[in-house]
Amino acid sequence: MILFGEASLRRALREYVLHFHTERNHQGVDNQLLKPLATVSTTDEPIHCRERLGGMLKFYYREAA
């Protein structure tokens, strides 16, 4: 990743913090998300991928019903 100036650094940090708090499992809390965005009630939905920072961070999820 190449950062050009303070604005791109701030954007990269904002994206990482959002991924860290909402999309990453944490071992210290029994591999749960800190702030889950939604819960899934069925497993019949297709799996989607959300990419951040040009694909360096990926989060796989199912749409909530």
Phi, psi and omega per residue, in radians:
M1 nan 2.306 3.112
I2 -1.987 2.171 -3.118
L3 -1.831 2.316 3.132
F4 -1.974 1.616 3.067
G5 1.550 3.106 -3.068
E6 -1.200 -0.635 -3.106
A7 -1.098 -0.755 3.139
S8 -1.232 -0.572 3.059
L9 -1.137 -0.782 3.126
R10 -1.092 -0.703 3.115
R11 -1.117 -0.772 3.129
A12 -1.092 -0.741 3.117
L13 -1.153 -0.690 3.121
R14 -1.098 -0.775 3.119
E15 -1.105 -0.726 -3.132
Y16 -1.154 -0.760 -3.139
V17 -1.110 -0.721 3.101
L18 -1.084 -0.767 3.087
H19 -1.101 -0.763 -3.080
F20 -1.094 -0.704 -3.056
H21 -1.535 -0.447 -3.040
T22 -2.021 -0.328 -3.008
E23 -2.177 -0.013 -3.047
R24 -1.976 2.292 3.061
N25 -1.251 2.486 -3.111
H26 -2.035 2.178 -3.107
Q27 -1.117 -0.578 -3.093
G28 -1.205 -0.304 3.119
V29 -2.092 0.783 3.049
D30 1.046 0.730 3.116
N31 0.958 0.648 3.088
Q32 -1.835 2.800 3.046
L33 -1.335 2.515 3.120
L34 -1.212 -0.814 -3.132
K35 -2.317 1.405 -3.110
P36 -1.125 2.451 -3.126
L37 -1.376 -0.648 3.139
A38 -2.784 2.776 3.086
T39 -1.876 2.664 -3.110
V40 -1.839 2.253 -3.124
S41 -1.719 -0.316 -3.129
T42 -2.355 2.681 3.120
T43 -1.856 0.235 -3.131
D44 -1.513 -0.178 -3.115
E45 -1.346 2.642 3.087
P46 -1.209 2.723 3.136
I47 -1.559 2.346 3.121
H48 -1.975 2.782 3.121
C49 -2.158 2.256 3.046
R50 -1.901 2.169 -3.135
E51 -1.869 2.487 3.061
R52 -2.252 2.691 3.118
L53 0.945 0.854 3.072
G54 1.160 0.490 3.116
G55 1.631 -0.004 3.124
M56 -1.228 -0.549 3.099
L57 -2.031 2.237 -3.127
K58 -2.229 2.529 3.108
F59 -2.369 2.135 -3.137
Y60 -1.763 2.348 -3.054
Y61 -2.656 2.893 2.999
R62 -1.991 2.564 3.099
E63 -1.121 2.447 3.061
A64 -1.297 2.506 -3.104
A65 -1.322 nan nan
